[in-house]
Amino acid sequence: MGVLEDFLKKHSIIEIESTLPDMTGNARGKFYPTRKFLAENGGRLPETVLVQSVTGDWAYNHYDIVDARDRDMILVPDTNTLRIVPWTDEPTAQLINDCYDTQGNLHPLASRTILRRVLALFEKEGLRPVVAPEVEFYLVQKNDDPDYELKAAKGRSGRRETARRSYSIDAVNEFNPVIDTLYAYCEAQDLDVDTLIHESGAAQMEINFLHGDALDLADQVFVFKRTLREAALKHDIYATFMAKPMQNEPGSAMHIHQSILDIKTGKNIFTENGEFSDAFYHYMGGLQKYTPSAISFFAPNVNSYRRFAPEIAAPVNMKWGIDNRTTGLRVPASSPEATRIENRFPGSDCNPYLAIAASLACGYLGLKEKLKPSAPITGAAALEHDNVELARTLEEALRLLEDCPEICEIMGQQFIDAYIGIKKTEFETFNKVISSWEREHLLLNV
């Protein structure tokens, strides 16, 4: 605990947020006075917090997954995640825990465990994934009544955006106070954020992270989401990571750039003699074959599937291309050593640990099975509804996951059962809601 104690002393920390990501990717945990935290060396939490839905309900099958006694799991702090909390009034630190069962094993339902499982498969092959997430989000007007549609936040001019303003400097400057606060918070937490741009939606932005270790980047996205929400609240607006928050605006994605390094040589296995290697094509083939079965990790909520529609800048099929943003699997133009695949399927509402794990798992299966992809396309990937190949509802996506033993084995059957149980519960809860569209078009017309 030397590193931890030195950090707490250096920053005069009086309180600690001991956290873990739940199935939705949101923070659960406890607040501790510093002395109490050091005495407990991590602490415990009920394992049932890992099988709650986004609505707070239990998975319908949760007693088939976890012990009916509601046992504790043991939290082990990862000191690599130790950061200050810049938005609190008192000196506060935060860290992320790994979850263990009482037998000393990594808990099979914890998000960090799942990513560690996948990374261990690569390590066994002498390989190390490198990832770089890009996270899109909207700044919206405060909305305390869910019956009202969301509206884009007003900028410094006092006006809302009405036109598409991709990459506009002036559009970003409208929100300079929020962005300045965000960057100050990120710097205080050593988050490796790179560039920020304005996306095509009204008050929609994208922040890019520098490439690096997959677990570290998942942790950073986890922390960033909390950070952005706090920065927005400081300026009396909301930040949202909903995949499709507004009917007439584009959805928000979390694109995942990924490459694979040979641990011994440090070389990118996706390139050989300046050309795409066999490993590149196998990995791409794995993403093409298994992404449809893993799509519920990239689109984990009922709202996520509103993003997948033709002609709205979101992928709807398994085509890939070189420097082609209309495809779900894009290979950016780059030098050979920087060759990478950008997975454009995940929405910004995904759990970053599970989305990164699922993307790497699909590629891993392609490497092991030596799969071959289709030929890259040079035109638009989807212009008509006939081009849609993905699941269009969460229920359909879960059926595809259930029927994929390869993904189930990699991520662990107990975890898959829990995940499907949680998401089926969410779908059935949503399915009870009668929408305004149904009342408008069906009430007197059917």
Rosetta blueprint (number, residue, H / E / L):
1 M L
2 G H
3 V H
4 L H
5 E H
6 D H
7 F H
8 L H
9 K H
10 K H
11 H L
12 S L
13 I L
14 I L
15 E E
16 I E
17 E E
18 S E
19 T E
20 L E
21 P E
22 D L
23 M L
24 T L
25 G L
26 N L
27 A E
28 R E
29 G E
30 K E
31 F E
32 Y E
33 P E
34 T H
35 R H
36 K H
37 F H
38 L H
39 A H
40 E H
41 N L
42 G L
43 G L
44 R E
45 L E
46 P E
47 E H
48 T H
49 V H
50 L H
51 V H
52 Q E
53 S L
54 V L
55 T L
56 G L
57 D L
58 W E
59 A L
60 Y L
61 N L
62 H H
63 Y H
64 D H
65 I H
66 V L
67 D L
68 A L
69 R L
70 D L
71 R L
72 D E
73 M E
74 I E
75 L E
76 V E
77 P E
78 D E
79 T E
80 N E
81 T E
82 L E
83 R E
84 I E
85 V L
86 P L
87 W L
88 T L
89 D L
90 E L
91 P L
92 T E
93 A E
94 Q E
95 L E
96 I E
97 N E
98 D E
99 C E
100 Y E
101 D L
102 T L
103 Q L
104 G L
105 N L
106 L E
107 H L
108 P L
109 L L
110 A L
111 S H
112 R H
113 T H
114 I H
115 L H
116 R H
117 R H
118 V H
119 L H
120 A H
121 L H
122 F H
123 E H
124 K H
125 E L
126 G L
127 L E
128 R E
129 P E
130 V E
131 V E
132 A E
133 P E
134 E E
135 V E
136 E E
137 F E
138 Y E
139 L E
140 V E
141 Q L
142 K L
143 N L
144 D L
145 D L
146 P L
147 D L
148 Y L
149 E L
150 L L
151 K L
152 A E
153 A L
154 K L
155 G L
156 R L
157 S L
158 G L
159 R L
160 R L
161 E L
162 T L
163 A L
164 R L
165 R L
166 S L
167 Y L
168 S L
169 I H
170 D H
171 A H
172 V H
173 N H
174 E L
175 F L
176 N H
177 P H
178 V H
179 I H
180 D H
181 T H
182 L H
183 Y H
184 A H
185 Y H
186 C H
187 E H
188 A H
189 Q L
190 D L
191 L L
192 D L
193 V E
194 D E
195 T E
196 L E
197 I E
198 H E
199 E L
200 S L
201 G L
202 A L
203 A L
204 Q E
205 M E
206 E E
207 I E
208 N E
209 F E
210 L L
211 H L
212 G E
213 D E
214 A H
215 L H
216 D H
217 L H
218 A H
219 D H
220 Q H
221 V H
222 F H
223 V H
224 F H
225 K H
226 R H
227 T H
228 L H
229 R H
230 E H
231 A H
232 A H
233 L H
234 K H
235 H L
236 D L
237 I L
238 Y E
239 A E
240 T E
241 F L
242 M L
243 A L
244 K L
245 P L
246 M L
247 Q L
248 N L
249 E L
250 P L
251 G L
252 S L
253 A E
254 M E
255 H E
256 I E
257 H E
258 Q E
259 S E
260 I E
261 L E
262 D E
263 I L
264 K L
265 T L
266 G L
267 K L
268 N E
269 I L
270 F L
271 T E
272 E E
273 N L
274 G L
275 E E
276 F E
277 S L
278 D H
279 A H
280 F H
281 Y H
282 H H
283 Y H
284 M H
285 G H
286 G H
287 L H
288 Q H
289 K H
290 Y H
291 T H
292 P H
293 S H
294 A H
295 I H
296 S H
297 F H
298 F H
299 A L
300 P L
301 N L
302 V H
303 N H
304 S H
305 Y H
306 R H
307 R L
308 F L
309 A L
310 P L
311 E L
312 I L
313 A L
314 A L
315 P L
316 V L
317 N L
318 M L
319 K L
320 W E
321 G E
322 I E
323 D L
324 N L
325 R L
326 T L
327 T L
328 G L
329 L E
330 R E
331 V E
332 P L
333 A L
334 S L
335 S L
336 P H
337 E H
338 A H
339 T L
340 R L
341 I E
342 E E
343 N E
344 R L
345 F L
346 P L
347 G E
348 S L
349 D L
350 C L
351 N L
352 P H
353 Y H
354 L H
355 A H
356 I H
357 A H
358 A H
359 S H
360 L H
361 A H
362 C H
363 G H
364 Y H
365 L H
366 G H
367 L H
368 K H
369 E H
370 K L
371 L L
372 K L
373 P L
374 S L
375 A L
376 P L
377 I L
378 T L
379 G L
380 A L
381 A L
382 A L
383 L L
384 E L
385 H H
386 D H
387 N H
388 V L
389 E L
390 L L
391 A L
392 R L
393 T L
394 L H
395 E H
396 E H
397 A H
398 L H
399 R H
400 L H
401 L H
402 E H
403 D L
404 C L
405 P H
406 E H
407 I H
408 C H
409 E H
410 I H
411 M H
412 G L
413 Q H
414 Q H
415 F H
416 I H
417 D H
418 A H
419 Y H
420 I H
421 G H
422 I H
423 K H
424 K H
425 T H
426 E H
427 F H
428 E H
429 T H
430 F H
431 N H
432 K L
433 V L
434 I L
435 S L
436 S H
437 W H
438 E H
439 R H
440 E H
441 H H
442 L H
443 L L
444 L L
445 N L
446 V L
